[in-house]
Each structure stands twice: as C-alpha cells, then as structure tokens.
C-alpha cells in the first residue's frame, strides 16, 4: 500500500516538474520573442531616423569673379578652355571641373554626312592624367561600333569646389553647374559632389553623374554608370532609332527614351 502511494506521489512530482519545466521554457521563449521584436523595432526607428536625416542637396552658388561673360570657360571664349573645340558637335563629353579638363567620349565619329574616317577602325585607348592630384581619365572607344568606355580614377581632389568654378564661370553657368551637381547629403552639412559632369556638346546641357545615377539617356546616346569609392566607370552606346517602323510609330530620331533619368540636366543656352 505504502509503495503504491509513494509511486503516485513520485508521479505527481514528476508531472509537476515537467509542467514547471514547460512553463519556464514558454516564459523564456516569450521573453526572447518580445526582446527580438523590440530590438527590431528600435533598429527600424533608428534606420528611419537616419534616412530622414539625409536628403538630396545642391551646392551653394557663389558670386562669379568674372567681370566679362566672354571670359566664361563654358559659354564664353576663355583661352584655356577647350569648350570651343567641341561646341555644336554631335557628341557627349565629360568635364573634370576643378581642373577644368574636357574629354570627348568619342562614342561615334564621322562628319556631318555620317561618313566615318578610316582611322576609326578598331579600339582606341587614351589615358590622361589631369592636374597634380592624381586624377586619371582612361577612355577606350570603338567609334565604328558606336561604343565607348571611360574610367575616371578620382585622385585626391575629388570634391567639387564652387569657389574654383566661380573664377572661370559666369553667374548663369555657375547656377547651371550647381543644378547638375545634386547629391545625397546629411542634413546640416554641406553637399560634397564629385567634380565630374557630363556635357552634351550639341545642346550644351550638363548632366549629373553622382552616385544616385546608374543610367542616362541623352538624345541618341545611352550611358550606364558604375560607382566605387575611388572611381567612376561609364559605358556609353550610340542608340539612335534606326527603323522606319520606329519613326512611323511616332519616335523621333533624337527622342530621349521614356526611361531617361536626366531630370538634373541643366541647359546652358
């Protein structure tokens, strides 16, 4: 009899121990669940706050130091500027602003009638060092195929200096440059865009190449951009509408595709 009672007592204790263990496990799991979602919520709040602290901003426009607009390196006839060499040409270029160096991407080559000179066959590679701060521009183009690749190694002097620009650009061009230099920036701090900008020589419009852009469509040209901390790589292709079907569908030869991302284009006309 006593043995039977002891057995029942042992069974009860075992059951209560099991139930107690289950209760402890449930409590631990519930606590872990609450902690997990609490931390996740805090991280989301911090992330949202950080995101809210950033916005797209343009550099402030200083007053030009020029007294004669003809001395403007972009819309004028400044001697050391190369703009006059390219103005009106059906081509796309890139400007290294701080050192004011202009390079034609040479996506395609030819005269006004579209005839290609013989020397455009094959790949042509040009490597240029700009200024004294290690900036290097390397261009590889195949003009007969209508493709070009340019890699820019920023070097040390990569942040746009509007103060330097004010010494060679008129007030209007300074404003247009600022429009094409919009970059993501933390609230309360000055924007620091890279001092590079695309230029359409035919229209003399500027186009932003900051890190928020990975693709641009400029008239008959499509450009893809890849950014790293130290470099900018641009792959450009000549992509005109070539078929009569396309033209009959209402697509103009120089139309920009609907996927164009050149809202930051700044007209210099």
N, C-alpha and C positions, 0 to 999 in steps of 0.2 A: 504493500500500500504506500509506504513511505517512498519507495523507489519510483512509483508511478507519479506521485505528487512532485517529486524532485524533477522528474523528466518534464512534467508540464511546466514547472517553474523555469526550467532551463530553456524550454521552447519559447515561453513568453519573453524571457530576457533576450533571446536571440532575435525574435521578431522585432522587439523594441529597438534593439541595436541596429538591425537592418533599416528599420523605418527612420531612426535617428540619422543613420549614415546617408540615406537617400535625401532627407531634409537638408542636411549640411551641404550635400552636393548641389541640390537645387538652389540653395541660397548663394553658394559660391558662383554657380553659373549665372544666376540672375544679376549678381553684383558685377560680374565680368561683362555681361551684356550691357548693363547701364553705363559702365565705365567706357566701353568701346564706343557706343553711340554718343556719349558726352564728349569724348575726345574728338570723334569725327566731326561733330557739330562745331566744336571750338576751332578745328582746323579749317572748316568751311568758312566760318566767320572771319578768321584771320586772312584766309585767301581772298575772300570778297573784299575785305578792307584794303588789302594790298593792291588788289586790282582797281579799287576805287581811287587809290592814291596816284594812279598813273593815267595819263591822257596824251593825246596827240597834240603837239605844240609846234609852232614855227618860231625860228629865231627872230629876235627883235631887229628892226631895221634902223640902222644908224643914219645920220645925215651924210650925204656924199661929200667927199673932199674935193670933188671936181668943180671947176668953175665954168668949164666949157663942155657941153654934152658931146661934142665931136671927139673928145678925148676918152669917151667910154670904150672899154675893151670889148663890149658886146654889141652895142648898137651904133657905135661911132667908128672912128678910123684911127684908133690908137696904134702907134707904130709897132710896139712889141706884141700886140695881139694878133692872133692868127685867124680871127673870125672872118676877115675879108676874103681869105683864101677859099672858104667853104660856103659863104653866104649865098643862098639861092640854089645850092646844089641838091639834087635828089639823093640825100644820104643822111645817115644818122651818125652822130659822134658822141664822145664823152668828154667832159671838161673836168680837169683837176683844178679846183677853184683857187685854193691857197697859193699855188704856184702859177696859176693861170696857164695851163697847158691843155691844148685841144688835140684830140686824136680822132680821126675818121675811122669808124669801124670797118669800112670797106666791105660792106655786106655784098654789094654788087658794084660792077664797074662798067663803064661804057659812055658813049657820047649821047647827045640828046635824041638821036635816032635809034638808040638802043644797040648800036654795033659795039661789040666787045673788042678791045685791043688784044693783040696776040700775047702780050706779056701777062695776061690774067690767068693763064692756064696753070693748074697745079696749086699747091698750098703755098702761101706767102706768109712768113712769120717775121714779126718785128718786135724787138724788145727795147724798151726805152726807160731810162732812169730819169726821174723828174725831181728837180730841186736837190736839197742837201740832207734830206731826212729819210732817205731810203725808199721812197716811193718808186715802184716799178710797174709799168704797164706792158703786158705782153699780148700781142694780137696775132692770131692765126686765122687767115681768111682764104676762102676758095670762091673768088668772085664769080667764076663761071657757073658755079652751083648755087650762088646766092646765099652763102652761109659764112658766118664769122664767129670766132670765139675770142673773148678778151678776158684776161685775168689781171686784176689790179691787186698788188700787194701794198697795203695802205702805208706802211712805213710808220715813222713816229708822229708826223704832223698830219693826223687824220681828221681832227675836229675842225669843222668849218669856222673860219674867222671872218665874221661880217665886218670887222674893223679893217682887215686887209682888203676885203672886197670894196669897201667904201672909198678906197684910194684909187680904184681903177674903173668903178662902175658909176653910172649916173643914178639919180634917185629912183627913177622908174625901173631900171634894171635891178637895183637892189631889192625893190619890193617884189619883183617877179622871181628873183632868186630865192627870197625867203619863202614865197608860196610853194616853191618846188623842193623845199628842204624840211617839210613836216616830218617829225619823228616822235616816237613814243618817249615820254619823259615823266619823271616823278614830279608830283605837284610841289611847287615851291622851289624847284631847281630850274636852271637854265637848260634848254634843249641843246644837245651836242650831236648834231647830224654829221655824218661823214661828208667831207667836202667834195663829193662827186655828184654830177648831174648829167643826164642825157640831154642832147640837143638835136632837134630836127632842123637841119640846115635849110631846108626848103621853106619852112614856115617860121623859123627862128623861135620855136617854142621850146621850153625847158620841161623835163620830166623827172620826177622823183625816183631815186634808186635806193632809198633807205630800206632797212631790213623788213619792213612790213610788206614790201612788194616782191613777188616772185615771178610776175609775168607782166609784160607791157605790150600793147598793140599800138603802133604808131603808123598811121596810114597803111602802106603796103608791107610793113615790117612787123614781125613778131619777135619779142625778146624774152628769154627766160633767165631769171637771176637766182644765183645761189650765194648765200652769205655765210661767212665764218667770222670769227673774232678779228682775224687779220686780213681777210681777202674778200673780194667781190668777183664772182665769175659770171659773165654774161654770154649766153649763146643766142645769136641773132640769125634770123632767116628771112629772106625776101619772100613774101607770101601774097602776091597780087591775085586778084580774081582773073583766071585765065580762060574760062569757058564762056561761050555766048549764052549758054543756059543761065549761068550766074548773073550775067549782065541783064538778060531778059527778065530775070526774077526780081529786078529792082536793086541789085547790088552794084553800087558804083565802084569803079576801078580803085579809087583811093579811099573807099569807105573803111572806117575802123570797125572791126567785128564787135558784136554786142558784148563779148566777154572782156572788152578792153578795160583796163584798170588804170587809166591815166587821168583820173579826176584832178590830180595835182598839177596838171600841165599848166604852165604859165606863159601866156602869149607875150612875146617881146616886140610885137609890131606896134 
